[in-house]
Amino acid sequence: MGASDKMNMTAADTTGHQMAPRPVDGRLSIQHVGKIYDPEGARVVAVHSANIEIAPGDFVAIVGPSGCGKSTLMNIIAGFDNVTEGQVLLDGQPLATPNSPPRPGSDRVVVFQNGALFPWKTVLENVMYGPIVQRKMSSSEAEQRAMDLLAKCGGLDKVANSYPPQLSSGMQRRVEIVRALINEPKILLLDEPFRAMDTVSKTVMHQHLLEMYRVCHKTIVFITHDLEEAIYLADKVVVMTSRPGTIKSTINVNLPRPRTPDMMMGSEYLALKAQVIAGVHEEAKKAFERGEREHA
Amino acid sequence: METRWWKSQKFWLMWVGYAIAIAAWYASVKWLPIDAFNRLPDPWTVAKEWFSPDPDFGTSIFTPVYYDHIFYSVYRATASFILAVVLGVPLGILMAWSKTFDAYASALIGLLRPIPPLAWIPLAILLFPGIELAVIYVTFLVAFFATVMNTYVGVKSIDPDYFRAAMSLGSSPRDVLRHVIIPGALPNIFTGLQIAMGAAWFSLAAGEMIAAQYGLGFLIFESYNLIQFPTIVIGMATLGIAGYLSSAIIRVVGNRLMRWRVQSFGMGA
């Protein structure tokens, strides 16, 4: 099935909770992954023996207090950083091993915490960027495809000729997600993309993201420190503990899709929330006390 | 864009500023009871000389020799400036890109940069065939260092996430250079070019005073030696105008290249 066919799919074509069909690619295996910064000297253990299995098309949120190594894990998956132990496999192919240099690629595009749209390119030029530098499309093809995707993702085609700093941060983030999606990545990596937003914008962004997920069903790894957002969005919430960053628990979220804001009042959601909070709170307290001791 | 600029307050305040400066000049020359000031030409004398078809001291807007001086100075400043950009921008990028190269070059530049351009003149005259190249070399040096340093800072100040985003989207190093490094460093590069142009003019005038047969710097110093005081001021004013115009050109080019900054933040180079 061609890329554009996938995008053109409407609710009628899909089954169950109206999701586009599960992709065949995008299985991520994080196996015993460890990351030590400065192994010869200070030996800062950022991540210790992390194991996560992500099926193609899963929406996985990694939650934890700041400094728990969730960003390190993200950088490893993105190919910005290498591992010192274990390995990461994408569809059975090694992505990161201790002996290979980090290798970023358009099969796992990142959306950044502070936004990294190129401010010197228009929205359209930003979205066209990936296919053009990879020589996957001619510039007219890329333009057409970009306009198409922008239009589908909440009418962003109206701002195609604006420069990113002229847009609200919510719009910028949506454009950045479109810039990632146009590359048909196997995995979409979202690094606390809504961190700096107020609650109202965040809620709006969640609906936009869920809609994009519904239409372009990809594996998503979503890093956040916001538990509610993690449970609301994801199929699976991975809770990390800090120093060294290890995985404390993995919680399956069986809330049906499409997710709607009123689900956040439901008993199922609240029970999950209580479960996750208990885990994270304990950890945050430990980290906080450790910090207090270090500064005493 | 600014259709009625002559109606803006800014425009009129500019003229008020000029008027005050000229009045102060006139007053100090005419009425201040100090001999040193009384020797100087007043604005009216300078203007008469500057725009006279038959100037007392041989240099006015009607004499070809005036344009010869301007031509030489502009030619030298432009040549130095272009050389500084062509060599300085790539060097600055290279230093910011490669740590190894940075280590080589930074030490050397750190040592050479503080040497005042005029201190290079004797060596430059010995080194280059003819005075022309020596003056250009000296003018080039300051502009070059300003360009290198600002380009370097410009590249270093690019948010690392832009590099990561570019890599994540499948860029080759060449794409990163073209789509991230150059546009990302451009605001600083243009700041550097403004500084470089200014620096080029002041070292050029100094160079011309010491070693040249033509040029505005030469004109100023020559007029001093020949006691042709109004011509000194004509030379100085012409230098001011040339410097101002060259900066304005750089600003216009910068704003065209960085439309995103103008549109997003309403700020130009």
Interface residues (C-beta under 8 A of the other chain):
Chain A: A78 G79 F80 P104 G105 S106 R108 V109 V110 F112 N114 A116 L117 F118 P119 W120 K121 T122 Y129 G130 V133 Q134 S162 Y163 P164 P165 Q166 R179 A180 N183
Chain B: D159 D161 Y162 R164 A165 A166 M167 S168 L169 G170 S171 S172 D175 H179 V180 P183 G184 L186 M258 W260 R261 Q263 S264 F265
